[in-house]
Amino acid sequence: MSGARATVVERMGMIQRSARLEQLRARAPRYLAMGALTLTCLVGLRSMFWPSDPASAGSSGVVVDNAAQDFAQRFARAYLAYDAARPGLRERLLRPLLPEDLELDAGLTAARGSQEVLWTQVASNQEAIAGGRIVVVAVGVSTQPEPLYLSAPLDRLEGAIGLTAYPSLVGPPIASRAPLPEREAVEERAVLAVARRAVSNYLAGSEANLAADLARGAVVSAPTRPLRLLSVEGIAWAAGAGSSAVLATVTARDELGASWTLTYEIGVARERGRSVVTFIETVPTDP
């Protein structure tokens, strides 16, 4: 009897273990899903509170390191402004921006005279083969009418931004002199009429009159200098006949008597059986 009882107990144990195993197998997908959800939440929290890179990606997908671009402009202002009679002042401004093993004048020694920096603007930001970024800054200076273009090689070391070599003077971005693209003229009278009215009221800052031609929800912001429309030189489809925008080329005059020839991209659509304007040149609420 004791041997039979032992056999029964062993079989019951095996059945219980098999049942537990089946339960675990049945619950495995749920456990895996819960684990994946937990991991996703943890990754999301990490990216919110501990971002891996201070650079931000714009809507175009291009990563722009705003801090590096600011550093490049600060360096350009300190580097290109000089007074040969007071070299110490320039060196004091440059010192916090230079690596320890770079000369205090960053390689530029003024022989005579002085130069002021009037303005700076980032012209390009490219990846460097040697690592880091090459930020080119356009700099307006007091000694010549054309801007200087200063290339600053930068990288992040332990999170801080710094130069990786001496800067260099480079040329400006290449400008295209190709002829303007040919576009198809608009022939629809309703589209022509609404585009003419809208651009005229837009230039004049006539918000009430402009509102009558706007689509529901459309937002526009008129120029800060009012202009009086003189003529419409042409209205063409922006991207082929029937596209969602037209290009209106106009001539206008401001209150100082200056004459302007301008081209505006005007969004057009059909709403309740009539042509309406969805935007003029830019959407002021977009970044």
PLY file of the C-alpha trace (Angstrom):
ply
format ascii 1.0
element vertex 287
property float x
property float y
property float z
element edge 286
property int vertex1
property int vertex2
end_header
0.00 0.00 0.00
2.79 2.43 0.81
4.31 1.94 -2.68
0.95 2.55 -4.39
0.31 5.63 -2.25
3.74 7.01 -3.20
3.01 6.46 -6.88
-0.29 8.32 -6.61
1.38 11.24 -4.79
4.07 11.46 -7.47
1.46 11.47 -10.25
-0.53 14.21 -8.50
2.64 16.27 -8.14
3.38 15.86 -11.83
-0.17 16.91 -12.73
0.09 20.00 -10.52
3.44 20.96 -12.06
2.03 20.48 -15.56
-0.96 22.65 -14.69
1.27 25.42 -13.38
3.42 25.19 -16.52
0.36 25.51 -18.75
-0.83 28.54 -16.76
2.57 30.18 -17.20
2.50 29.45 -20.92
-0.97 30.94 -21.21
0.05 34.08 -19.34
3.41 34.50 -21.15
2.10 36.82 -23.91
0.50 39.08 -21.31
3.71 39.17 -19.26
5.74 39.97 -22.38
3.36 42.77 -23.36
3.50 44.24 -19.85
7.29 44.06 -19.89
7.50 45.78 -23.28
5.13 48.51 -22.11
7.20 49.04 -18.96
10.41 49.25 -20.98
8.84 51.75 -23.38
7.70 53.93 -20.49
11.17 53.83 -18.93
12.81 54.81 -22.24
10.32 57.65 -22.63
11.01 58.92 -19.12
14.74 58.78 -19.74
14.45 60.80 -22.94
12.34 63.39 -21.12
14.58 63.87 -18.09
18.00 62.72 -19.33
18.26 63.51 -23.06
21.20 61.79 -24.70
22.03 64.78 -26.92
21.39 68.47 -26.32
20.87 68.96 -30.05
17.27 69.17 -31.21
15.76 67.86 -34.43
13.54 70.15 -36.46
10.55 69.16 -38.54
12.87 68.54 -41.52
14.76 65.87 -39.53
18.01 67.87 -39.61
19.67 68.02 -36.20
20.48 71.60 -35.18
22.65 72.24 -32.12
21.50 75.74 -31.18
24.06 76.03 -28.40
26.93 75.27 -30.82
25.63 77.89 -33.25
25.43 80.44 -30.44
28.99 79.58 -29.39
30.22 80.02 -32.97
28.68 83.49 -33.17
30.09 84.51 -29.77
33.52 83.38 -30.89
33.21 85.20 -34.22
32.31 88.46 -32.48
35.27 88.22 -30.10
37.70 86.97 -32.77
36.98 89.48 -35.55
36.64 92.63 -33.41
40.02 94.15 -32.64
41.89 97.33 -31.80
45.62 97.13 -32.48
46.25 99.70 -29.74
44.42 97.58 -27.12
45.15 93.88 -27.82
44.62 92.90 -24.19
40.89 93.64 -24.31
40.35 91.25 -27.22
42.35 88.52 -25.53
40.27 88.81 -22.36
37.11 88.32 -24.42
38.58 85.34 -26.28
40.13 83.55 -23.29
36.91 81.82 -22.04
36.21 80.51 -25.55
39.60 78.96 -26.36
41.16 75.58 -25.57
44.11 75.69 -23.18
46.70 74.96 -25.88
45.49 77.62 -28.34
47.16 81.04 -28.47
45.33 83.81 -26.58
44.82 85.78 -29.79
43.41 82.63 -31.52
45.94 83.12 -34.30
44.91 86.63 -35.41
47.32 89.49 -34.63
46.20 92.96 -35.75
49.08 95.08 -37.05
47.27 98.40 -37.03
43.85 100.01 -36.94
40.63 98.56 -35.56
37.64 96.58 -36.72
34.12 96.38 -35.30
31.67 93.51 -35.67
28.31 94.88 -36.81
26.26 91.66 -36.97
26.57 87.87 -37.13
24.46 85.10 -38.64
24.97 81.36 -39.07
25.47 80.60 -42.77
25.88 76.82 -42.58
26.30 73.98 -40.11
27.93 70.84 -41.49
29.28 67.59 -40.14
33.08 67.49 -40.02
34.98 64.42 -41.22
37.40 64.93 -38.32
34.45 64.78 -35.92
32.07 67.39 -34.56
30.61 70.20 -36.65
31.87 73.01 -38.85
29.74 76.10 -38.24
30.24 78.92 -40.73
29.24 82.36 -39.45
28.59 85.33 -41.73
29.98 88.43 -40.02
29.40 92.05 -40.96
32.50 94.12 -40.18
33.27 97.84 -40.28
36.29 97.52 -42.59
34.55 96.24 -45.75
31.06 96.20 -47.28
30.95 92.43 -47.86
30.59 90.11 -44.87
33.41 87.84 -43.76
32.67 84.12 -43.47
34.37 82.51 -40.48
34.45 78.71 -40.21
34.61 77.42 -36.63
35.36 73.69 -36.05
33.44 72.67 -32.93
32.80 69.55 -30.90
31.32 68.58 -27.55
33.78 67.32 -24.96
32.08 65.99 -21.83
29.00 67.96 -22.83
30.78 71.31 -23.21
31.27 73.03 -26.56
34.77 73.93 -27.72
37.00 74.64 -30.69
38.96 71.69 -32.07
41.38 73.77 -34.20
42.06 77.31 -35.35
39.19 78.93 -37.30
39.39 79.66 -41.02
38.14 82.29 -43.43
36.01 80.74 -46.19
33.85 81.89 -49.06
30.07 82.48 -49.00
27.49 79.91 -50.08
27.34 79.67 -53.88
24.42 81.64 -55.31
22.52 80.27 -58.29
22.07 82.47 -61.36
19.80 80.03 -63.15
16.73 81.57 -64.83
13.43 81.58 -62.96
11.32 78.45 -63.52
8.51 78.69 -66.05
5.04 78.38 -64.52
1.56 78.00 -65.93
-0.57 81.14 -65.82
-3.84 81.02 -63.92
-6.89 81.37 -66.17
-9.72 80.70 -63.71
-11.45 84.04 -63.17
-12.55 83.26 -59.61
-9.00 82.40 -58.55
-7.57 85.47 -60.30
-10.12 87.77 -58.64
-9.65 86.44 -55.10
-5.84 86.48 -55.41
-5.87 90.12 -56.61
-8.22 91.27 -53.86
-6.40 89.36 -51.16
-2.91 90.61 -52.02
-4.16 94.20 -52.34
-5.88 94.15 -48.93
-2.93 92.28 -47.41
-0.41 94.89 -48.53
-2.64 97.75 -47.38
-3.27 96.14 -43.99
-7.06 96.14 -44.56
-7.93 93.30 -42.17
-11.71 93.61 -42.47
-11.71 93.49 -46.27
-9.14 90.69 -46.30
-11.19 88.59 -43.88
-14.01 88.36 -46.44
-11.77 86.28 -48.73
-10.15 84.06 -46.10
-11.00 80.42 -45.56
-12.37 79.36 -42.19
-9.52 79.12 -39.72
-7.02 80.92 -41.96
-4.68 83.32 -40.17
-2.59 86.05 -41.81
-0.31 88.77 -40.49
0.04 91.92 -42.62
3.44 93.58 -43.26
4.50 96.20 -40.73
5.01 98.69 -43.58
1.77 99.30 -45.52
2.03 99.26 -49.31
-0.35 100.48 -52.02
-0.84 98.03 -54.87
0.02 99.59 -58.23
-0.34 96.62 -60.57
-0.45 92.84 -60.74
2.27 91.65 -63.10
1.11 88.05 -63.23
-0.52 85.20 -61.35
0.70 81.65 -61.99
0.07 78.27 -60.44
2.69 77.43 -57.82
2.85 73.73 -58.71
0.87 73.09 -61.87
-2.70 73.89 -62.86
-5.23 73.42 -60.08
-2.61 73.22 -57.31
-3.33 74.53 -53.81
-1.42 77.79 -54.24
-0.66 80.52 -56.77
2.25 82.93 -57.13
1.20 86.57 -57.51
3.86 89.03 -58.71
2.91 92.63 -57.99
4.32 96.14 -57.93
3.52 98.36 -54.96
4.59 101.67 -53.43
5.19 102.56 -49.80
4.52 105.83 -47.99
8.11 106.97 -48.62
7.63 106.69 -52.39
9.79 103.58 -52.86
8.59 101.14 -55.52
8.59 97.40 -54.77
8.23 94.38 -57.06
7.19 91.41 -54.92
6.01 87.82 -55.40
3.60 86.24 -52.91
2.60 82.59 -52.59
-1.14 82.57 -51.91
-2.97 79.43 -50.83
-6.30 78.90 -52.58
-9.17 76.47 -51.99
-12.87 76.00 -52.65
-15.22 76.60 -49.76
-19.02 76.60 -50.07
-18.79 76.95 -53.82
-16.39 79.92 -53.93
-12.64 80.47 -54.07
-11.01 81.44 -50.76
-7.51 82.16 -49.50
-5.89 79.78 -47.00
-2.62 81.71 -46.44
-0.50 84.49 -47.90
3.25 83.72 -48.24
3.67 82.43 -44.66
1.56 80.95 -41.89
2.35 83.28 -38.95
1.38 80.72 -36.31
3.83 78.08 -37.58
7.42 77.91 -36.26
0 1
1 2
2 3
3 4
4 5
5 6
6 7
7 8
8 9
9 10
10 11
11 12
12 13
13 14
14 15
15 16
16 17
17 18
18 19
19 20
20 21
21 22
22 23
23 24
24 25
25 26
26 27
27 28
28 29
29 30
30 31
31 32
32 33
33 34
34 35
35 36
36 37
37 38
38 39
39 40
40 41
41 42
42 43
43 44
44 45
45 46
46 47
47 48
48 49
49 50
50 51
51 52
52 53
53 54
54 55
55 56
56 57
57 58
58 59
59 60
60 61
61 62
62 63
63 64
64 65
65 66
66 67
67 68
68 69
69 70
70 71
71 72
72 73
73 74
74 75
75 76
76 77
77 78
78 79
79 80
80 81
81 82
82 83
83 84
84 85
85 86
86 87
87 88
88 89
89 90
90 91
91 92
92 93
93 94
94 95
95 96
96 97
97 98
98 99
99 100
100 101
101 102
102 103
103 104
104 105
105 106
106 107
107 108
108 109
109 110
110 111
111 112
112 113
113 114
114 115
115 116
116 117
117 118
118 119
119 120
120 121
121 122
122 123
123 124
124 125
125 126
126 127
127 128
128 129
129 130
130 131
131 132
132 133
133 134
134 135
135 136
136 137
137 138
138 139
139 140
140 141
141 142
142 143
143 144
144 145
145 146
146 147
147 148
148 149
149 150
150 151
151 152
152 153
153 154
154 155
155 156
156 157
157 158
158 159
159 160
160 161
161 162
162 163
163 164
164 165
165 166
166 167
167 168
168 169
169 170
170 171
171 172
172 173
173 174
174 175
175 176
176 177
177 178
178 179
179 180
180 181
181 182
182 183
183 184
184 185
185 186
186 187
187 188
188 189
189 190
190 191
191 192
192 193
193 194
194 195
195 196
196 197
197 198
198 199
199 200
200 201
201 202
202 203
203 204
204 205
205 206
206 207
207 208
208 209
209 210
210 211
211 212
212 213
213 214
214 215
215 216
216 217
217 218
218 219
219 220
220 221
221 222
222 223
223 224
224 225
225 226
226 227
227 228
228 229
229 230
230 231
231 232
232 233
233 234
234 235
235 236
236 237
237 238
238 239
239 240
240 241
241 242
242 243
243 244
244 245
245 246
246 247
247 248
248 249
249 250
250 251
251 252
252 253
253 254
254 255
255 256
256 257
257 258
258 259
259 260
260 261
261 262
262 263
263 264
264 265
265 266
266 267
267 268
268 269
269 270
270 271
271 272
272 273
273 274
274 275
275 276
276 277
277 278
278 279
279 280
280 281
281 282
282 283
283 284
284 285
285 286
